[in-house]
Amino acid sequence: MFERKRGSKVFLRSGIVSGVFSLLVLIFLSFGYQNAFASGAPAIVDTQWLADNMGGKRIVHVGTPAPQAPKAYGMKHVDGAMFLSTKGLLNVLGNGVKPPDKAKFEALMSKFGISNDTHVVIYGADSGNPFSVNAFWLMKYFGHEKVSYLDGGIKKWAREKRKTVSGPPPKVDATKYSATPDPSILASADYVLQNLNNDKVLLVDTRAKQEYKGNPRRNKRGGHIPGAVLLEFRSTNVKKDGTFKSAGDLKSAYEAKGVKGDKEIITYCQAGIRAAHTYIILKHVLGYPNVRNYVGSIAEWSRLDPKKYPMVK
């Protein structure tokens, strides 16, 4: 209740505070996901948001590993989007034995005309493309504050008959970019090893069930890291239409396997690509405070001394 007898100033002040709070709540709900204000840019955006906020953004289209990916980009992409191949992405990411390459990342950002204060919007074919989500993770790892991920990608954008263009990437002026890595979202093999018996840390294997159970693929050993829970990235995180599942559905799926925000979560897969997909869900959709991507993943772990770095089936 307002104290009218103390004068209109109290009433006005209370009304302003209430109005501002209500406005913030409405903005937050309009994004629908956690961490909407964490860096001055929403982590996850929908197609309508991008259509309404095209100005001043650097958009990056991340291709799939398919040979026809550059051609697909050339035939149809969001106006102004640069093209990042999976080869270019992996050139920066590396194999996980060492942290992602800072100098190569800075060179890529400079080539794309991205400055430290540029708002970057990343997308792929749809939200099931883990390479495009890995590009988002890389930008977060290298300390880029204003980066958003377009939910649904080019498929949703085109399905809604929004403007697309064809042809090569636009010509942009090179910039000077300076990266500041954030080691708190990266895990090494030794970091995983140190926390195998830590009940405050949980490993999430984002691969397919067959890999988790022992199919070695190209690896020296098959199976999974002891204690890891299996939550295959695409079936867990993505709807049939290629967009992310709702925060409520995601929360239920992860909590049912004991993956909760009161633990530190380490995601892994074959080489940190699918793991980055689950990273964005846990960190930027569900708002879990401590999430790391083990980039080396099974490709590295399976090559290490089995007596020290165990695997189970």
BELHULIN-V238328 format. One record per run of one state. SS is the DSSP state (H for helix, E for strand, - for the rest). FROM is the first residue (numbers start at 0). TO is the last residue. Records with the same first field share a line. If there is no record, write none. Layout:
# BELHULIN-V238328
SS=FROM-TO / FROM-TO
This chain:
# BELHULIN-V238328
-=0-2 / 6-6 / 31-42 / 45-45 / 52-55 / 62-67 / 75-75 / 78-80 / 84-84 / 93-100 / 111-117 / 123-128 / 141-145 / 150-151 / 159-162 / 165-181 / 187-187 / 194-199 / 205-207 / 213-222 / 224-227 / 230-231 / 238-242 / 244-245 / 256-262 / 268-271 / 285-289 / 294-295 / 301-310 / 312-312
H=3-5 / 7-30 / 46-51 / 68-74 / 85-92 / 101-110 / 129-140 / 152-158 / 182-184 / 188-193 / 208-212 / 232-236 / 246-255 / 272-284 / 296-300
E=43-44 / 56-61 / 76-77 / 81-83 / 118-122 / 146-149 / 163-164 / 185-186 / 200-204 / 223-223 / 228-229 / 237-237 / 243-243 / 263-267 / 290-293 / 311-311
